[in-house]
Every structure is written in C-alpha cells, then in structure tokens.
Amino acid sequence: MTSLLTILLLKYSNQEIQTILNALATVTENTARKTFPEFGKMNKKKADHIAVEEMRLQLSKLPFQTRVIIGEGEKDEAPMLYEDEILGKGEFLIDIAVDPLECTTNFAKGLPNSMCVIAFTEKEGLHRVPGTYMEQWIAPPQMRYPFQPQEGIEKNLELLASCLNKNVSDLIIVVQDRPRHKELIEKIRSLNCGISLIDSGSLTCIMDICLERGNYDALIGTYGAPEGLIGAVIAKATGSEFKAIIRPHEDKHLEKWIATGKAEDELLDKDDLVTGSVYGFVATGISENSILKGIHKRGGKLAGESIQIAKGFNKIKKFEEE
C-alpha cells in the first residue's frame, strides 16, 4: 500500500517538504546534542565517531528510508554512513548528503562554525561527486549573470559588483587560506577587494551568501567536492549563483568522476549537481556561527538552533531538551 508520505512526495507539496525537513532536523539536533559534550576537548576522532554513530542511529529511526550519497566514504572505507547505505523504515524516499560534524577541527578547539548538516533530494536527485576537490564560484540571488570562470577573476568580480550595485573595491570575497589560493588571493587584492580568509567553515559562508546576510559577497576557490555538492543544494534552494569544476587530486577520483558521465574540467551549474525537483537542507549549530546560535545550556537543559532551507523557504527553529 502506498503511504501517505509517498503520495505527498509525488505531489511535491510544501507540507510534504516540511515533513521531511522536520524529520531531518530531529536527526541533526539529536546528533548535535550528543556530540556537544566533547566540544573544545581536542579529540577530533572521538567527537567525529560520536557524531557519525548518533546520526546513523537517528536516521535509522525515520519513518522513511534515506540513501547516503555523500557520507563518510565508500563502503570498504567507512563502517557507518558509507555511500549507498540505506537507513530508515518504510519506503525509500530521499537521497542525502551528510556531514555529521562539519568543522571538526574548530569543534575540537572550541571555535565557531561547527555544525551537523544534511542536504536531501528525491531519489536519484543528487549527482555523485568523488571525495576530492571542487573549484567553486558562489554568489547571492542578486547575481543575475552566470559566473564565467574561464574569463578570469577581474571580469567576474566586475559582473558581481554591477549586480550588487557596488564598486569592485567594496566587495568581500571568501577564500580559504591555503597555499593553492596564493595566486587567487593576489589577483583579488590587486583589484582592491576585501578578502575574508577562512581556515574552514565554507558551508557557513555559503549559507551567509545565499541567504544574503550581508557579511560576504561571494565564495571563490577550491574546496572539498562533498561540501560543494551540499553547497549546490543550498544555492538551488535559494536561487543563488553557483558554478563549479571538479579538480581531482588523484587519478582514481578523475576516473570516478568520468564514470558518472561527466567530462574532465566540465563547467557545472547547480542544476547539473542537483537534478531533483524536491530538495532541501537542514543544519544544526553546535558552535555559534553567523547564522545559528550554538548548543548552550538553558535552565540545565541543552538548547540550540537549526535552520531549514528549501525552495523559496527558510526558517530558523529553536529547540530544547525535553
């Protein structure tokens, strides 16, 4: 017998999407609470293990099945949340990309930007990416013209500035502080732009940009491909500009990418990576960031905030231990 949830899913109703968002928020909130006691204790491996175990447990309790597209690695590399692992009860409804503990190093050091995140689409709605790097160009919905990476940084920042009604020198661009970005940083600074150099936390910056919080104007550079796939979901849900190119660091990752039907150096849009009609994103803050308050104690109970993002919709939800 077809379940009510499946019927709703086939209709792509707002109520159905909210049902999925709420269910996944329960997963991320429970995972964040379970992991929080290890905050600032300089034990990344233990914290990550707790987060992975708890997320897997919570996903297994859902009233519908989820399939892990991006998780902790391939089946022979990861005991839990491996690629293609199916969790939950009832019918198979959604594919997911997860990061049980985003910004693990920050979490271990007691720093901001650690989160628990899940992006989802309907079945077969996420294009698989290898565990390598991805060049990313992300800007807010006001960016009316597509980025053209082949044209270089100057032309693209001029386009961005014109769309945002700013001077190029007023732009703030997020770039990860890595040796591979030395030339990129020099070129951006030669245009008198501001740069926010981050060590980690690209997903927080992507949310800030796509939700137009005003702290940053774009994220540019080469970051993790799994995070890029999650970023594509955020960009598509918010109507933001997103371009990407897979940048494999090993031949096996290039081979895996080509096996998905894509070409080396192919320029990707968010619609190339997120092909489904139903999609969304949920995150729970563990340590505070520019979007979410982190886990904290209130009246002896752990409390916090989660964000839910879907097409034309986003909201921050407060929660507290019962």
N, C-alpha and C positions, 0 to 999 in steps of 0.2 A: 504494500500500500504506500502511495506517495505521501510523504509527510507534509504538514502544513508549512514548515520552514522551506521545504523544497519548492512548493507551489509559490510561496512568496518570492523566493530567489528567482524563479523563472520570470516573474513579473518585474523584477528589478525595482521593487518598491522601496521607498525611503524607510518604511517600517522594517523591512527585511534587513536593509543595510544597517540600521540602528541596532537590530537584534544581534547581528554579527559583531559590530563594534563593541557593544556592551559585554558580550561574551569574551571577546579577546582582551578587553580592558580588565576584566576579572583575572585573567591569566597574568597580565603584566603587573597588576597591582599586588597579587599574591607573591609573584616572583620577586618584586622589589622589596616587599616587607621581609621575606625570608632571607634575602641577601644582605640587607642593610646592617645587621649586627657585625659584619666583617668590615664595615666602612672605616678607612683610614688605618688599617692594621697591617698593611704592606704584605699581604698574602694574596697575590693575584690568582694563583692556581686554585686555592681553596674557594675564594669568592666566586670565580667563574664556574667551578664544579657545582657549587650550591645553586647558582642561578640556572644552570643547564638542567640539573635534576628537578628543580621545582617547576620550571617552565614545562618540561616534559610531563610531569605529573598533572599539572593543571590542564594542559592540552588534552591529555587522555580522559579527562572528566567531561569534556564538552559534549553537548547533545548532538553534535555533527562531527564528521571526520575532516581532518585537515591533512594536507600533504606538505612536507617540508621540501621546498625548492632550494632555499639558501638557509643553511644552519651551521653546524659545527664541522662540516666536511663530508667527504664521501663515506660510504658505509664501512669500508675497511679501515678508515682513519678515525672514525668517531663512534663511540659506543651509544651515544644518545643524540637525538635531533640531527641525525645524518640525512643526507639528501635522499629523498623519496620515502622517508619514514612516514607512515600514516598513523595518526593519533586521533582519538575521539571515538564517540559512539554514534550509531545511526548511519545516515547516508553520507557519502563523500561529497562535500560541498565546495571547499575552497583550497587553493594553494597558498602557501605562506612563505615569507622570507623573515627570518627571526635573528635577533641579536639579544640574547638573554641578559648580557651585561656590556652595553656599549660604553666605551671609555674605561676599560678595565684598569689601566694604569692610574688614571685620575681617581678612580674609586679607591684603589689601594692606598693612594697617597692622601686621601681625604680632600680631594679637589673637586671643583664643579664639573658638570656636564655628563655625569654617568646616568644612564637610562636603561630601561628594559623596553625593547621595541618589537613590534610585529607589523609587517605590511602584508596585505592579502589581495587576492583577486579570485574571481571564479575559476573553476578548473581550467587548466591549460592557458591561463591568462598572464603568466609571467614567463618571459623568455629567459632561459637559463644562462647564467654567466659563470665563467671559471673563477677560481679563487686566486685572482691576480689583480692587476691594476686597471684603472679606467680613467682616461682623461675626461674631465667634466667641466661643463660650462653651464651655470645655473643662474637665472635672474628672475625677478618678480614678475607677476602677471602684466605689469605695465610695459614690459619689453615686447613691443609689437612686431619687431623684426627678428627673424631667427639669427642666432649666432652663426658665424661663418669662420670656424677655426682656421681654415686654410688661408684666410685673408690676414691673419696676424692679430696681435693684441690691440694695436692702436686703432684700427678701423672698428673693431668690435666694441671697444670702450667708447668710441665716438657715437656709435649707434645706441649703446646703452644710455649714455648721458642724454642724448636727444630724446629718448623715450621717457626718461625720468625727469625731464626739464631741469637738468643740472649741467654745470660745467664739468668737463672731464676731471678737472682738479678737485672737484667736490666728491668724487666717488670714493667709496670704501670697499675694497676688494678683499675677500677672504682667500688666503693662500696658506697651505700647510708649510710649516717651517722645516723643510727638508733640502738636502744638497741638490736633489734633482730639479728644484724650482729656482735655483740661483739665477739663471738667465731670465726666467719669467719675472721674478721679483725686480731685477734690474730694469727690465723694459717697462714695467708698470710704474716704477718710481721715476723713470725718465720722463713720464707723462705727468708727473707731479700729483699722482693719485695717492690716496691713503691706502695702506695695506694693514689688514688685521692678520698677523702671523699666528696661526694656531698650531699647537702640538698635536692635538686630537680634538674630537668633538665636531666632526664635519656635519653630522646629522642635525645637531642643534643649530648650526649655522644655516643649513638648508631650510629648516623649519622657519627660522627667523626671516630669511629672504622671501620664501614663498608665501608666508603669512603677512608680509610687508610690515614687520615690526619696526623697521627703520634703522636698525643697527648696522646693517651691511647692504650693499647694493648688488653684489654678485659673488659667487664662489667659482674660482677658476683654478685648474691644476689637475694633477694626477693623484687620485685617491684609490681606496680599495674598491674593486668592482662589486662585491656584495653590498657594500654601503651605497654604491651608485645605483644599484637596482632598487633599493629601498627609496633612495632619493628620487628616482623616476616616478615611483608611485605618489610621493608627496607632490612632485611637480605636476603630474597629471591631474591629481585631485584638486589642485588649486589653480590650474590653468597657467602655470608658470613656464618660463622658457627653459628648455633642457636640451643640451646636445652632449654627446659622449662618443669616445673612441676607445675600444679595448686596447690596452697596452700590456701584452703578456710579458712576464719576466722570465719565463721558461718555455721551451718548445712545446712541452706537454699541454700547457694552457692554451697556446695558439691552436694546437691540434683539436683540443676540446671545443674551442670557440668555433672553428671552421666546421666541425661536425654538427653544430646546431643550425647550419645553413647560412651563416654569416661570413663575410669576407674580412681578410686582414685589413686594418685601417679603415673599415667601413664607418662612415659618419652615422650616428644613431640619434634618433629623436625619442622622446619619451614613449611615443606610440609604438616604436619598434620593440621596446622592452616590456611595456605594459599593454598587452593586446586585448585584455578582457574588458567587458562593459561594466562589470561590477568590481570595484577596487576601493581600498582604504588603508588607513594607517592608524596605529594606536601606540602611544608611548607613555610610560610612567616615569617620572623623575625620581631618581634615587638620591643624587646630589643636585643641588639647585643649578638651574641654567637660566637663560634669558627668557624662556617660555614657561617653565614649570618650577614650582617650589619643590624642593627635595623632600624625602622622607624625614619626618620630625616627630617628636613626642608631644602629644597634647592631652593633658589630663591623664598621663600614664599610659596612653594608647598611641600606637604609631598611626600617623596620618600623612597624607600627601596629595598629589595632583596627577591626573592623567589627561592627555589630550587625545581627541578623536578627530580624524580628518577623513572626509570623503568628498565626492564631487559636489561642489557648491556648499559645503558644510564643514564647520569645525567648531569644536567647543572644548573647554577645559572643565573637567569634572573633579570635584574634591571627594576624597574618601577617608574613612577612618575605620580602624579595627572595631569589630563588634564586641 
